[in-house]
């Protein structure tokens, strides 16, 4: 990180404020800490997603359905191993990096255990979508090697396509299903936001990274709010794709 | 299958009896049926193994342990997809091929749900080992393309190595653990044999394939017994590797 000692060349008016790297050693250390927190929360998110999808696959009505959800679980595990290797490559103990996020992510899953196959599918689809949105939000704020990793994980989507078909078919067969699943989708999003806000409130460095770098002292609560709004809007579009009101 | 119409060229004394293919169309059809049954039981075995390992990973005391068992689960799922593709390539509906084995394999897992992390590890190790023995037993009796598949699955082992270390460490820390886990290993093997014998009794074509081709009318119960004996001996060796009496 030789850039940390580069003399200040004064304001660079060509750059937007959120793209101006702060070249003090403190800022470099804070960015590094934030990136590790980010990779930690993503890694723990992926391994718990693996675990829950594999669990929910047990409710599948057929072996084909079970295999489709299991394939999503396997993709999450492969993301987990990429993230874990990246953390280890940074000289960080992956388990330590994940530790701060065990409680909020476990709480999310505890509060959103699906009671049947369709609820499991909606959770898989919505969860996959929120995770992808989140990866997309942060990818731009990362150094090239971490950004490549996040984009790699992001590119590996499409596993959830079968969900749309299955949920729409279930609603066509019994329209009353739609009301129950719409409520379920709202509950999932509410829990996700409540846990995400808890993490944002507790992890200053991570939050600062998410809203556009660490150039601003502290971080921008309004920008975090806007990020959550964008993610909520994308969620609404996904619920509509499933044939559900959000 | 042009070989099915080849004229009988008389006894071939160079061949051992269990390597003499029976070139009647009936024998070819029976072999095909048996291979489909074999791939079906292996495929359903793999997807249930995935499911149970993922479930048992929830009991892991640390994220590293969880990831190690999850990696075993993912390997089983990848075997499942290979087997499913092979079945589809033979023009067979994979779900139909698996259907006869849903009951015995589900019963095996229902009767052997581990009550803690160590029991889960021993089950993973013992199950993985029995499955590998079984693959090894049948590989020699298959046509080249199916044999390549089975050998591919078989070569992808080594995921269970961490189990030996963990179980031995647990026994060193508390020697009383050994007695309980030894009993558990016996129960696992007993259940595995009882379900396998149930399958062997119900699926004549499959059993005939396992004991060395379909040249003999009916099949050789004594040879099935010897196969189970070999698998039991290998199990004893694995239990010893874990530091457990079998």
Interface residues (C-beta under 8 A of the other chain):
Chain A: X44 X47 X50 X51 X54 X55 X57 X58 X62 X63 X64 X66 X67 X70 X71 X73 X74 X77 X78 X80 X81 X84 X94 X95 X98 X102
Chain B: X44 X47 X50 X51 X54 X55 X57 X58 X62 X63 X64 X66 X67 X70 X71 X73 X74 X77 X78 X80 X81 X84 X94 X95 X98 X102
